[in-house]
Each structure stands twice: as C-alpha cells, then as structure tokens.
Amino acid sequence: MQTVLHAAAMFPASIPSPDWSGFDIPLPWGSLRIHAYALCILAGIVVGLWLTSVRWTKRGTPEGSLWDIAIWAIPFGIVGGRLYHVFSSPDAYFGPGFDGTGDLSLIPQIQRGGLGIWGAVLLGAVGAWIGCRRAGVKLTAFLDAAAPGLLLAQALGRWGNYFNQELFGGPTTLPWGLQIDADNPNFPAGMPADTLFHPTFLYESLWNIAGVLILLALDRKFNFRRGRLFWLYAMYYTLGRVWIEAMRIDDAEQISLFGITTRLNVWTSIVVFLAALIVFIVLGLRKRDEPDTPYLAGHVPAGKDGDSANEGGDGAVNDGGTDPADREASELAAVPANGKSIRHSDKSVSDSGSRDNLPDNQSGPGHTSAPTEAVTEPAVDTRPGQGLPAAGNSDHQDSGSAPGTDRTK
C-alpha cells in the first residue's frame, strides 16, 4: 500500500498550464509565428483524413477522389467554424450588445482560437458536396466514411484549447484540475491565483476518442449506409457536448427558452441531437429498393453495381444470369429443322464450313464473300438416314430444310 501511495504522490495533483504555445520561424522581413493551436488543428485534419481514407478506399471508390473532396471540404469547414464562433461569441468582435466597441480585425485571426464545430460541419458539408459532385460520388457515402475520422480530428483539435488556456470549466478540487496562469487574459477575475478548473478540453477529447471506437464497432456490425452513420455521429457528439458545454465558464451568447437560460451551444446541441435522431430513425424505416453504391447515377464503373461485394453489404448483387438475348438465340438454335432432331455440339464451325449450308443466294459456284468473323453454331447431325445432307456438300441443299438463321452480332 505504501508503494502505491508513494507512486501516486509522484504524479502531479493537477494538470499544469502549458509553458509553450508555439514557435517562430525567422524570415528576411521578420518572423512567422506557428501557434500550437494551429498545429493541433492540423494534426487533427491529418489523422482524420487518414482514417477516412482507409474507410473510403474499402468502399471501392475512385482513386484520389478523397483528396478531390477534401480540397473543398477543409477550407469551407474552417471558414464555417470561424463564422459560427463569431456569431456565438460576438462581444469581442462587435462589442457588448453590438455597440460597435469590438475589434473587427480579430475575426480573421484564427490563430488566437475560436472555431465552432457546428459551422465547421455545416459549411464543410457544403464543400464536401461540391467535391463529391465533381468526383461522381454520393455525399451520404462520403459522410458515412468520414464520420469516425471527423470525431478523431475533433479529439486532437481540442488540445489546441489547452495550449491557448481557454474554454475551461468551473473551479474544481479534483486531482486532474487544470492550472491556468493568473496573468492570462482568460483567467476569471476575482479568483485566487491557485484555483484549478475543470479541463473540459480533456473531457471532450476522451469522449470523442471513445466515440470513434463505438462508431467503428457499430458500423462493423450493422453496416450503416445512406448517411445513417453520420447522423449517429451527430447524436453521440451532441450528447456529450451538452454536459461538457454546460461546465464551461467562458463568455458565450446566452439564450432563454422554456424559462431556461443557458449557452447557445447547449441549445444547439439539443436541437441537433433531436434532428439527428429523427433522421436516423426515418432512414432506418425506409426500404432499400436498390443496391447501395457510393457512385452517383451515371458514374458507376463497369462491374461495380454496388458496394456489397466490397464490404459485405446487404444490397442486391447481380446473379450473373443469362442475358435475354442469349437465351433467345439459344431457343432459336434448338428449333428442329424439317421436323428432325438436332444434336448440339461443343465444337465451333468455321465460316468456310458454314457457308456451304447457306441459301443459294449466298453460296454456290461463283459466289464470293469477304472473310468474316468466325461464328459458333450447333453442328448438324450427319448420320445416314436422317434426310439431311452431310456437311461440305455445296452442290445440293435439301428442299425441306429450313433456311439458315443469321446470328452474327
């Protein structure tokens, strides 16, 4: 027991505040500041794209199509995330009550922090739709493939809040309480310098990582399609965001509904959760009338009529049955000539041999024909006594035999 207590005492009783927030790159005209917040966002994008790429490739999608979509989705998502943050926390940009005392020049300064996930997802989906249309694939297929990767990207991106010492929760005495520098602009006024706060960035990061594992396990078992996995992601994330957001004490837009006043992001999470739940149920009740495929109509490559062959989906698969035209040709070949039976043979008859059995206007002395492609026809039974001429007799044709049928395609 003493050993355990001694080991526990070696660990810090709180999460220390970061002593590093980025680095500078010297340039001829000055320096370029690389913020830790931006590196966390970038790391999230990289790992999110990696997981999405693995899942996207398994669906048999066009090579390189992921990057055609990402080049639209990522910039749109960043812009949308920034716009939502400005809308949900307007005081710093427009002043309290939009009195004009804010600083509009802060809006494009993303390196200072402030990206709203709802704006990022909404506008990012618009960019993804543009990329999907250009690549000839369905947006719903891409969203299903990207849902776990999106949650993983959020898990890493949240660590940017730690390096910026922002978006933390209320005071706590828990051993994992977060230290915030007392001289940091985000430190709440009037509180003791040694106050610890709930590390909401860590709560959300762990919640998201658990969600990635849950989504992957559920998708493996149920093979969600038509956007259902994405809506499941939306339900899971908003479920955690409600209680995590309620713990934060940073400035945010307050909304009063049903006699309850709380943060805008809390109400947004509740609305998104309910909407995602309804859509998820409705999509589950709809019957699938055709095989699921990630391709848009008119863009399906030859031999790819669905994704069930690639991932074991429950869509219908081409059974490889006989083509109707082939069946018709086979039935015509089986019609007996002159009421006599015809024995089929597996051997092919060359064009030169079959020309002897053609009608008089196509065969006989003086008839010249250009070489044609070899065709395969049932061989004629030449056994004696059947009333049919032997193959190769071009000078006589039985008047009772039916004219040959042209099956050249």
Buried (B, 14 or more C-beta within 10 A) or exposed (E): EEEEEEEEEEEEEBBEBBEEBBEEEEEEEEEEEBBBBBBBBBBBBEBBBEBBBEBBBEBBBBEEBBEBBBBBBBEBBBBBBBBBBBBBBBBBBBBEEEEEEBEEEEBEEBBEBBBBBBBBBBBBBBBBBBBBBEBBBBBBBBBBBBBBBBBBBBBBBBBBBBBBBBBBBEBBEEEBBBBBEEEEEBBEEEEEEEBBBBBBBBBBBBBBBBBBEBBBEBBEEEBBBBBBBBBBBBBBBBBBBBEBBBBBBBEBEEBEEEEEEBBBBBBBBBEBBEBBBEBBEEBEEEEEEEBBBBBBEEBBEEEBBBBBBBBEBEBBEEEEEEEEEEEEBEEEBEEEBEEEEBEEEEEEBEEEBBBBBBEEEEBBEEEEEEEEEEBBBBBBEEEEEEEBBEBEEBEEBEEEBEEBEEEEE
